Structures are given as structure tokens and as C-alpha cells.
């Protein structure tokens, strides 16, 4: 397992695994300080409103899509094994794209929504 001492290198390795559709094992420290080991099939990298970089993917342990903050990944291992299932993240337009406040000023724009589904 590689330790996560350089988040930019970790991100580059995880992006490579995601692009090659290879599973990874993460040693993850949750917000309560509990350490767990997760086998994950990565599907996306996102930046939260707080500026945190997160990776999303299918967690084999939980059996659902989970989000992992990059700075909480303490170590990782890249696998040669491909993803077990083909999960897609469809993009669909949102009906009410612009949110305004009581003065009519735009406070948010949300043009698309996404959700992971198992491809047939």
C-alpha cells in the first residue's frame, strides 16, 4: 500500500485507476477517526462547495456508491482487477435551473443532475 503523503500524486494515481477502470483499495479515516479498508471502483472526482476534493465510486464493502475525501485517504493500493460491474452516471437536465432570492437576484444555477445507475 502506498501512503498518501502527497495528495496531488495520490489524485494522479486514482485518476489513472479510474481511467483504466481498475479497482483500488483505500485505507480511509472517517470524520470520527475510525480507520477502515475499502475496495472501491472509482467513477468520478469532484470538488465540494467547501473546496474539498472527493472521489466517488462503488464501495464493494457497502454495496453502494460512496464518497471519499482525498485528504482522508491515508493509503491506497491500485489493483490489476477491472471493475466488477459497469456503473454509469447519467446526466439529466434540471427543470428549474436558476434559483433566485426574494429580490430576484440569482443565488444558484443548477443545470444538470447526476445519479449512478447499474448499466444493463
N, C-alpha and C positions, 0 to 999 in steps of 0.2 A: 504494500500500500504506500502511496506517495502522500507525504504530509502536505497540508495546504499552508505553506509559508509565503507564497506569492500568489495572490488571488488572480492576477492577470494571467499567469501561467496555468493556473487551475482552470480558469474560464476557457482558455485556448484549448486545453486538453478535453474538457467537457463538450465544447462545441465540435471538436473533431469526432468525438464518440457519437454525438447526436447526428452529425452529418453522415457518418458511416453506419448509422443505425445499430450501434453496439451498446450493450448494457454496461452499466457501471455499478460498482459497489461504493457507497458513501458511508463514511463514519460521520454521523451528524449529531450535533449538540443542540437540543431544543431550547426554547426560552427559559425553561426551568433548570437547565444544566444537565438534563438527562442525556446520556450518550446512547445512540443506537446505531446499528449497522443496517443499511438498506440497499437492496438490489433494485436499481431504477433503470427504466427505459426512457431516456430524456427526449422531450419533444419541443421545448421552447425555452428561450431565455428572455426575461422581461425585466424592466426597471419599475419599481413601485413608486407611488406618489411620494414616499419618504426618501427616495433615492437609493433604496436597497436593490442590489442585483439578485434576482431569484431564478432558479431553474425549475421547470415544471416537467413532470413525467409520470409514467405509470410505475407506481411502487408495487413491486411483486409481493412484499410482505403484507401491505394493507389491502391490496387488490383494488386500488383506485388511484386516480390522478392526485398527486400531492405536489406541494410547492416547497422548495428548499432554498433558504437564503445562502448565498455564496459564502458569506463571512462566517457561517455556522458549520460549514463543511470542514472538518478537521483533517480528514484524509480521504483518499479515493483510490480506486483500482479500476482500470479500464479492462473490459473483457473482450475476448475474441468472439464471443457468442452474440449472434444477432438478436434483435427484438423477438419476443415470443409471439406478439400479436401486432397487427397493423392498426394503429390508432390515428385518426385524422382529427384535425382541428378546423372544422368548417367555419367560414366567416359569413355572417349574415347581416344585412343592413338593419339598423335600428329605425323604428318608425318616427320617434320624436328625437331628432338628432341634437337639437340645441336646447339647453336649459337656461332660462333667464330668471333673474330675481324680480322683486316687486317693482323696481324702477325700469325694467326692461333691458337691463344690462346682461350681456352673455356671461354666464358663470361656468358653463361646462359645454363641451362638444363631445358627443359620443356617436361616431358614425357607424361603428361596427360592434358586433358582439361575437364572442367565440365560446365554444364548448367542445370538449373532446368526446368523440364517439368511436366505438369499435367499428372499423370498416368491415364490410361483408366479404 
